[in-house]
Amino acid sequence: MQSNDNAGAAAGQWSSRFAFLMAAIGSSVGLGNIWKFPYMIGTGGGSAFMLVYLICVLAVGLPILIAELTLGRMGRQGPIETLVDLGRRYSGRATWGLVGCVGVLAAVLILSFYSVVAGWSLAYIPKLLTGQMSGLSGAETGKAFNDFLADPLALTFWHALFMLLTIIPVARGIQSGIEKAVVWMMPLLFSLLVVLCIYAGIEGDFTAGMVYLFKPDFGAVTWDVVLAATGQAFFSLSIGLGTMLAYGAYLPGGVSIPRTSVVIVFAAILTAVLAGAAIFPIVFANGLNPSEGPGLVFVTLTVAFGAMPGGAIFGTVFFVLLAIAALTSSVSLLEPIVAAFAGRVRLSRSALAWIGGIVAWVLGFLTLFSFNIWSDVHPLGGTRTWFDWIDFLTSNILLPLGGVMLALFAGWVVTRQDSVAAVGFESPFFYSLWRILVRVVAPIGVVAAVVSNFF
Ligand code: PHE
């Protein structure tokens, strides 16, 4: 995609398959894989969660990712317009556009908390760089994190800074900057995760960590775990809300969507597993609590950085890369919001990016305060804070159901003839497999997981 001031029509295209791949991997690999996945494993039953997650990603996530990119490339417009047009073409109904509208709502809500948490990683850059985290015990890094969360003003500053960093490239047209950055930063992030895994293997309780992550524990697979893992599969692949529809719209015709999707899924799984393998050995060696929640990455890795030689440097680099991984994801949350409105309203791309970003930023205070002054506020009763609700609603309800609608659309509404050509499988066998997955398996599986939650 070239930078253009008119984002509505997909005026541009990715400059190459590689550029698209990096942007799509950049979108999927982010806080979801490095921050959220480990703590969800911790709170959601260890290896049981891992197992269900892997099944969901492969049997449900991958086929839906393929469907979403395909629909995006067929429509070549903003997410809502694409669904309105394709809906008219294949079913005579424009109401499919509603799926796009719900997706935009989900994008705003996710961006609101994403920016708060990404702000934490920005804040950790100077904390590590100045060495103030060196040599701390697990209990001490835990306390440092809690003290940080207790300070709404500091959080507001980092939240604002991160949102600003998100708005600027989107306002400009994301390509020039983002494409160039992700090409070398993503590989560096992977390498650093590998270094951390090695460190965890030597200094941490590697066996306990591996057992926790990988020893199959079918008994622990409950409906709660299934729903949480399903939600995480959608969240970590950035599917179900229109991000991949928007990115697919800029995809050149010759690029193989199935192959590309396999690479994206593989990268998402690899990062998540590496993050888990880096974190849990450290958790167990330091007597930390695996179900400690959203602070897990910040507390555990800080212990590791504080103890290893050159840890201040490694730690700084790690949080820089984490912030960048988050940025390539947050940009992909703001992009579909902008693309959805561009062309419908008389505002420039840049104005839309600012408005979308500011709305999400303001909403972000629901999350920001959930960690301090509103930590005891439980809207709708129960134990969930505002952050918990927004996270639950988006990951566990809106994305899965949005993804199912896209799967049904690609599988049942688009004609077989057109979908064969549009998806572009080389083998008829894989095409048929994909079609069964999007028509039957994914919808039934996901709806069962979501509905089970209400009983
Ligand atoms: N996939 C991103 C992550 O794992 C989050 C995201 C979700 C980005 C949905 C875009 C759309 O961090």
Residues whose N, C-alpha, C, O or C-beta is under 5 A from the ligand:
A	BS01	LIG	S27 S28 V29 G30 L31 G32 N33 F235 S236 L237 S238 I239 T243 S329 S332 L333
